[in-house]
Structures are given as C-alpha cells and as structure tokens.
Amino acid sequence: MTILIERVAFDAPKPQPDGYGGTVEAWSDPASAYECRADFHFMRGGETVTAARLASRQPMIVRIRASTAARQITPEWRMRDLRTGRIYNVRTIEPTRDRQFIEMMVEGGVAT
C-alpha cells in the first residue's frame, strides 16, 4: 500500500524571448502547474548515489498516482516540493506494473 503524503507540483519548460532574437529557458506559470500528492523514497547505497551525495545532490524516487495529466510529464520538466520549496529535476519516468502509479527519479541540488 502506497501512502501519498507529500505535495508536489510539476512545471513545464516555457521558452521566453530574450529580446535579441533568441530564447531563454523559463518555467510555466505556477498557477498552471500540475499539483498532486506524492511518496518520496530517498535512494541509499551504491557508488553513484554516494558520489551524488558528496556533490550535494540528492537523487530520489517519487511515486504519484497515474492520470492523464501525470502522463504528460517529461524529463524536461521540474518538480517542486510544495512543503519545503526545494526544486528537483525529473530524470526518468516509468509507470508501475499495475499502471496505477508513475515512478520517476528526480534529483535535487543541481542546476535547473
């Protein structure tokens, strides 16, 4: 049984004109972000996880309930923890075997 006690929001990238003919990366308006409940599972052990911690990065697995809106999330998006305000980059996205949830690996402490 999965208990979804955390609140998160997912923001889509939205390029903005920079005034010189190019674009700069920005994020969608927070009012249009996809908000949902989530379960966090912090990764432990393993050489790459230890190396990430030494570099002040925190990889973790986030589980959210599957929905049409949740299936729109891609690795280009970012996740915000609404309780702490921390921002995480979405790295990978996989549905669970029963297709009721979506699990994604996210990483905090990296440039967004």
ABEGO torsion letter per residue (X at the ends): XBBBABBBBBBBBBBBBAGAGBBBBBBBBAAABBBBBBBBBBBBEEAAAAAAAAAGBBBBBBBBBBBAAAAABBAABBBBBAAAGBBBBBABBBBBAAGABBBBBBBBGBBX
